[in-house]
Amino acid sequence: MSAEQRIEQLVLEMLEHQDTSLFLVDVNLSNSKNSQKVIIHLDGDEGISIDVCAEISRKLGAIIEEEDLIHGSFTLEVSSPGLDQPLKLRRQYAKNVGRKVKILLQDNTTLKGTLAQVDEHQIVLHEEQKIKSKDKSKKQGEIKEVTIPFEDIKKTNVLASFN
């Protein structure tokens, strides 16, 4: 078992004992000149607190050292994925229903709208269509409902809302 696989297994075991609404998004190991960096992204159906991330980081760091999973020095970062991180799991889509998203499709078409529904095979996006009025002075929005199968999605990012 690779170090990355073992770390993923450890995190999943820790989450089982924490809260069933929490889930692992991804584990990344990267090498730099002087040390390795271990990045763990966690999320929850209702979000995740910094206290939970810190607790898992402490426990995980101790086990990584104890089991000597990373040789030499390493940096461990446990956090929730930021807005700059694309959605990776269907569970993340469900958590973000009602929020504005930007979707890049496999054919490189980009769609923006409100994530309206999610099921195991597809999402429904309420895409706002900009329509110029006859006098071209005002733009009106018409909502178009678009159903997108998961296999057609290359990347989805949640858009920041400042309302």
N, C-alpha and C positions, 0 to 999 in steps of 0.2 A: 504494500500500500504506500502510495506517495505521501509526502508531507502534506500536500494540499488536500488529499483525500482524507487523511487522518484528522486534520484540522476541521474539515467540513463535518466529519463524523462527531467530533467533540462538541462543536457548536450546536449541532442538531440535538445531541443528548442534553446539553445545557438548556436549550429552549423547551424541551419536553418537560423539564422540571420547573420552568419559569411560569409560562403562561401560554395556553394553546392559541391565543390570538397572535402570537409572535411567530415570525418565519425568517428563514435565511434567504437572502436574495443572491449573494454570491461571495466567493472566496477567491482572492487574487494574491499570488506571490510574485514579487518582482525583485530582480537583483539590481543593486546599484554598486558603485565601486567598493564601498566599505562595509555594506551590510545588506541584508534582505529586508524587504518591506512586506508585511502581511496585512492585507486590507480585507476586512469583513464588513459586508453591508447587511444589516438586519432591518426588518420592518415589522409592522403590526397592523392588524385590521383597523385599529384605532390609533395608529402611530406607535412610536416607541420613545421612551424617556431616555435622557442622557444618563440617568442613574443606572438603568438596566444595562446600557451599553458599557458603562464603566465597570459594573460588576462582572459582566461577561469577559471584558478585557482583562481584568485582574486574574480571574480564574483561568482563563485560556492562556495568558502569558506564563503563569506558573506551570501549567501542564506542558506547554511547548518546551520550556527550559528543563523540566523534570524528565521528559521523554526524549530530550535532545533532538526534536524534530527539525529545528533550524540550526545548522552548524555555524557558529560564530555569532556575531551581534545581529540583532534584528529590531525592526520597529513594528509595533502592532497598532493598528488603527481599527477600532470597532465603532461604526456609526450607522446612521440611516443614510440611504442614498439621497443625495441632494437633488435639486431641480435640474441640475446639469446632467444627471444620470438618466438614461432612458429606462422605461418600464421593461422589465424582463419576464415577470411572472404574471399569469392570469390573475392571481390573487392581488397583485398591485393594481391591475386595471379595475377590479371590483372596488377596491378601496378608493379609487379616484373618480368614481361615477359622480357626475355633476360638475366636474372641473373642466376647464379649457385645456385642450391638448393639441399638439402638432404631430401629425402622423406622416411618416415617409413610407410610401408603399414600395413594393419590390420593383415596380416599373419606374421608380424615382418621382412619382407624382406626390405632391405634398398637399395634405388636407388639414384644415384647422376648424375646430368647432368644440362643442361640449360633448363629453363622453356621456352618453345617455343610458346605455345598457351594456351588460357583459354576460355572456354565457360561456360554456366550455369550448365553443367552436368559433365564436365571432363577437364583434362589438357593434354597437349602433352609435353613430356619430351624428349629432345635430350640427350640420355645417351651415354657417350663415353665408348666404349668397348676397353679394353687393349688387344692387340694381340701381342704375341711375334713373332719376325721374325724367319725364319728358323734357322739362326745361333744363336738365343736366345740372341743376344747382344742388339737389339733395340726393343723397344715397340712402336707399331704403334696404333693410335686410329682410330677406326671405329665408326661412329655415328649411333646409333640405335634409331629409333623413337618409343617411347612407349606412348600409350594412357592409361590414368589412370582415371577411374571414381572417383568422389569426395568421394563416399561412401567407396572406397577401401583405402583411405588415413587416417592414424592414426595421423600423424604429419608431417609438412613440415617446414624446417628452411632454410632461405636464408644464403648462405655461404659468408663469408667475401672475398672480392676480393682486392688484393693489386697491381693491374696492373696500 
